[in-house]
Amino acid sequence: MSIFGHERRLFLESETETEQLGRELAHLAMALDSGLTIYLDGDLGMGKTTLSRGVMRGLGHEGAVKSPTYTLVEPYEDLKPPAYHFDLYRLDDPEELEYMGIRDYFAGDNLCLVEWPGRGEGVLPEPDLALHLELQADGRRALITAHSERGLNVLEGLEKVGAGR
């Protein structure tokens, strides 16, 4: 349950819709005057990286967006806001994050997307939004939960732009 009790459920019929949701999140994040942390959770193949690709493209990135499974983080520092895509799937110990200076990434107006956030529990900051993807029929169900005032603002904005879903 979230701090504010606000959540939104969406059905994403295709990879295109998943990427579009990421673009919408990016546009809403750009409107904030502060950083945003989004946790992306779900089994392998549920669309976390596809959603991340949508976010990066929504921020203006035109190149490939790959999951940083082996490097843990892929920086997109030329974007506004600067964005960091984390994939903690192969993380053995959350303390490893301290050695890479994890807290610096979450400072300022940075946008941080974190796949497999449970693997960094105890070291990662709380998210503004948590997004869980799971298989449903021929698509994916997305559960988006606000965990902060910033997250609530994004969630409310998402409700406005995605009213037709």
C-alpha positions as CSV (number, residue, x, y, z in Angstrom):
1,M,0.0,0.0,0.0
2,S,1.3,3.5,-0.7
3,I,1.7,6.4,1.6
4,F,-1.2,8.2,-0.1
5,G,-3.3,5.2,-1.0
6,H,-3.3,6.3,-4.6
7,E,-2.7,3.8,-7.4
8,R,-3.7,3.2,-11.0
9,R,-4.2,0.0,-12.9
10,L,-3.7,-0.1,-16.6
11,F,-3.9,-2.8,-19.2
12,L,-1.1,-2.6,-21.8
13,E,-2.1,-4.6,-24.9
14,S,1.3,-4.4,-26.6
15,E,4.9,-3.4,-26.5
16,T,4.0,-0.2,-28.2
17,E,1.5,0.7,-25.4
18,T,4.1,-0.1,-22.8
19,E,6.6,2.2,-24.5
20,Q,3.9,4.9,-24.7
21,L,3.3,4.7,-21.0
22,G,7.1,5.3,-20.5
23,R,6.9,8.3,-22.8
24,E,4.0,9.7,-20.8
25,L,5.9,9.2,-17.5
26,A,8.9,11.1,-19.0
27,H,6.8,14.1,-20.1
28,L,5.2,14.3,-16.6
29,A,8.7,13.9,-15.0
30,M,10.0,16.8,-17.1
31,A,7.3,19.0,-15.6
32,L,8.6,18.5,-12.0
33,D,11.0,20.9,-10.4
34,S,12.7,18.0,-8.6
35,G,14.0,14.5,-9.1
36,L,11.9,11.4,-9.5
37,T,12.6,7.8,-8.6
38,I,10.6,5.0,-10.2
39,Y,10.8,1.4,-9.2
40,L,10.0,-1.1,-12.0
41,D,9.1,-4.6,-10.8
42,G,7.9,-7.7,-12.4
43,D,9.1,-11.1,-13.7
44,L,11.5,-11.5,-16.5
45,G,10.0,-10.5,-19.9
46,M,7.2,-8.3,-18.4
47,G,8.3,-5.1,-20.1
48,K,10.5,-3.2,-17.6
49,T,13.1,-2.4,-20.2
50,T,10.5,-1.6,-22.8
51,L,9.0,0.9,-20.4
52,S,12.4,2.3,-19.7
53,R,13.0,2.7,-23.4
54,G,9.8,4.7,-23.6
55,V,11.0,7.0,-20.8
56,M,14.3,7.7,-22.3
57,R,12.8,8.3,-25.7
58,G,10.2,10.6,-24.1
59,L,13.1,12.6,-22.7
60,G,14.6,12.9,-26.1
61,H,17.1,10.0,-26.4
62,E,17.3,8.7,-29.9
63,G,19.7,5.9,-29.6
64,A,19.4,2.3,-28.3
65,V,18.2,1.7,-24.8
66,K,19.5,-1.5,-23.3
67,S,19.2,-3.0,-19.9
68,P,22.3,-2.4,-17.9
69,T,22.2,-5.9,-16.4
70,Y,26.0,-6.3,-16.2
71,T,27.0,-2.7,-15.5
72,L,24.1,-2.0,-13.1
73,V,23.6,1.5,-14.4
74,E,23.3,3.2,-17.8
75,P,23.6,7.0,-17.6
76,Y,21.7,9.4,-19.8
77,E,23.3,12.6,-18.5
78,D,22.7,14.6,-21.6
79,L,18.9,14.5,-21.1
80,K,16.8,17.0,-19.2
81,P,16.4,15.9,-16.5
82,P,19.5,13.7,-16.4
83,A,18.4,10.1,-16.3
84,Y,19.8,6.9,-14.9
85,H,18.6,3.4,-15.7
86,F,19.5,0.7,-13.1
87,D,19.1,-3.0,-13.5
88,L,19.9,-4.8,-10.2
89,Y,19.0,-8.3,-11.4
90,R,22.6,-9.6,-11.0
91,L,23.3,-7.7,-7.8
92,D,24.6,-10.1,-5.2
93,D,24.6,-7.8,-2.1
94,P,22.9,-4.4,-1.7
95,E,26.1,-3.1,0.0
96,E,27.8,-3.2,-3.5
97,L,25.6,-0.2,-4.3
98,E,27.4,1.8,-1.7
99,Y,30.7,1.2,-3.4
100,M,29.4,2.7,-6.7
101,G,28.2,5.9,-4.9
102,I,24.6,5.0,-5.4
103,R,23.3,7.9,-3.4
104,D,24.8,10.5,-5.8
105,Y,22.6,9.3,-8.6
106,F,19.4,10.0,-6.6
107,A,20.4,13.7,-5.8
108,G,19.1,16.8,-7.5
109,D,16.7,16.7,-10.4
110,N,17.8,13.3,-11.7
111,L,15.2,10.8,-13.0
112,C,16.1,7.3,-11.8
113,L,14.5,4.1,-13.1
114,V,15.3,1.0,-11.0
115,E,14.6,-2.5,-12.3
116,W,14.6,-5.2,-9.6
117,P,14.6,-2.7,-6.7
118,G,14.1,-5.5,-4.1
119,R,17.7,-6.5,-4.7
120,G,18.8,-3.1,-3.4
121,E,16.6,-3.1,-0.4
122,G,18.0,-1.2,2.6
123,V,20.3,0.9,0.4
124,L,18.0,2.4,-2.2
125,P,15.9,5.4,-1.3
126,E,12.1,5.1,-1.3
127,P,10.5,5.5,-4.7
128,D,8.2,8.3,-5.7
129,L,6.4,5.8,-7.9
130,A,6.4,2.0,-8.0
131,L,5.3,0.3,-11.2
132,H,4.6,-3.5,-11.2
133,L,4.1,-5.3,-14.5
134,E,2.5,-8.7,-14.7
135,L,1.1,-11.0,-17.4
136,Q,-2.6,-10.6,-18.0
137,A,-4.4,-12.3,-21.0
138,D,-2.6,-11.2,-24.1
139,G,-0.9,-8.2,-22.6
140,R,0.4,-6.8,-19.4
141,R,-1.2,-5.3,-16.4
142,A,0.5,-2.3,-14.9
143,L,-0.1,-1.3,-11.3
144,I,1.3,2.2,-10.6
145,T,1.5,3.3,-6.9
146,A,2.4,6.8,-5.6
147,H,4.8,6.8,-2.6
148,S,5.5,10.5,-2.4
149,E,4.0,13.9,-3.2
150,R,6.0,14.0,-6.4
151,G,4.8,10.5,-7.3
152,L,1.2,11.6,-6.6
153,N,1.6,14.5,-8.9
154,V,2.8,12.3,-11.7
155,L,0.1,9.7,-11.1
156,E,-2.6,12.5,-11.2
157,G,-1.0,13.8,-14.5
158,L,-1.0,10.3,-15.9
159,E,-4.7,9.9,-15.1
160,K,-5.4,13.1,-17.1
161,V,-3.3,12.1,-20.2
162,G,-4.4,8.5,-20.1
163,A,-8.1,9.0,-19.4
164,G,-9.0,7.0,-22.5
165,R,-7.4,3.8,-21.4
